[in-house]
Amino acid sequence: MSDAALADLLARAWTSLAAAIDDRTSPLRTPVLVTAGTDGRVVVLRAVDRDACRLTFFTDARAAKVGQIAADPTVVVVAYDANTLLQLRLHGSATVVDAAAAAALWAKVPARARDSYRTAAAPGTPIADPIAVLDGDGRDNFVALSVTVAAVDLLDLGGAAHRRARYRASDRWRGTWLVP
């Protein structure tokens, strides 16, 4: 297969991720974020910047993943679209976005979703009642995580033959075919 086929496959992955932002039914909208401590959790993809190779997710500043990322920013984002049979593993480095950028993103969080950030205690804290006590407006607990993708491992199970490729920023995103 040609270099063009490799480039097309990577473009398809980025296009599919970007489309998932507005498509609540897309399985790529809710990938799994795995931190260096091998702790994984489902997150909601909020923004995709292909030119910067960046993904954005929202979270609570008190969540364990924020501390894990502060200790070691290495992450993997894993997503699978059962409709298109496309599996993605995006390796990268995560950071908490700056306060000004977070403030702009907070303005986009729907009122109903803001309750997730209004809990009096940190996520994962044991409570007696499953209905969390809400406190404040939640803005102080809101942060956005930015993942700069350094490598993509892509598995396409939807064609006549399974195809797998790896792409690295350090190789200028030139792909390499791999055994599926």
C-alpha positions, -999 to 999 in steps of 0.1 A, spaced: 0 0 0 11 35 -8 21 64 14 -11 81 2 -31 52 18 -12 58 51 -19 95 49 -56 89 41 -60 66 71 -45 91 95 -67 119 80 -97 97 85 -89 92 122 -85 130 128 -117 137 108 -136 111 128 -124 125 161 -133 161 151 -168 149 140 -173 132 174 -173 166 191 -208 174 178 -221 138 174 -233 126 208 -238 91 194 -202 87 182 -182 62 202 -151 83 196 -167 111 217 -161 90 249 -126 75 247 -107 61 277 -79 83 291 -51 62 307 -26 80 329 10 68 335 -2 52 367 -23 28 344 -55 43 358 -81 46 330 -114 63 329 -139 73 302 -138 110 294 -158 132 270 -139 146 240 -146 184 239 -122 197 213 -99 185 186 -71 206 170 -55 185 142 -29 211 133 -17 212 169 -23 174 174 -43 183 205 -73 168 222 -92 186 250 -113 171 278 -130 187 308 -126 174 344 -128 183 380 -96 199 394 -98 176 424 -100 144 404 -72 119 409 -62 120 372 -52 157 376 -27 148 403 -15 118 383 -9 140 352 10 165 373 33 137 385 37 122 351 20 138 320 23 106 299 -11 94 288 -28 72 262 -62 79 248 -80 48 236 -111 49 214 -130 23 193 -158 30 169 -178 -2 165 -197 14 136 -167 20 114 -145 -6 130 -117 19 138 -95 16 168 -73 44 180 -45 46 205 -32 81 208 0 84 229 8 118 243 14 143 270 -13 159 291 -14 193 308 -40 214 326 -48 243 304 -42 278 317 -68 297 337 -77 321 309 -84 293 285 -103 273 311 -125 304 318 -134 306 281 -142 268 281 -163 271 313 -186 295 294 -194 266 270 -203 241 298 -242 237 299 -258 246 332 -269 210 338 -233 197 333 -220 223 357 -234 204 387 -206 178 382 -182 205 394 -204 218 422 -199 189 446 -187 198 480 -162 169 481 -137 157 455 -147 130 430 -143 95 445 -149 107 481 -171 82 500 -205 97 508 -235 84 527 -261 95 502 -257 89 464 -270 124 458 -239 146 462 -242 178 481 -238 207 457 -218 238 468 -210 270 449 -211 275 411 -184 249 403 -161 272 384 -133 268 409 -134 230 405 -134 230 366 -102 224 346 -96 214 310 -70 188 301 -51 192 269 -34 162 254 -7 168 228 -6 136 207 29 124 198 20 90 183 -11 73 169 -15 36 166 -45 29 143 -63 -4 136 -88 -4 107 -109 -36 109 -135 -24 83 -119 -31 50 -114 -63 30 -82 -69 51 -74 -55 85 -48 -27 84 -27 -13 112 -4 17 111 17 37 135 24 74 131 48 96 151 52 133 154 89 127 155 87 111 120 66 141 107 35 118 109 48 96 81 31 63 88 44 28 90 23 -3 83 23 -29 111 10 -64 114 -26 -61 127 
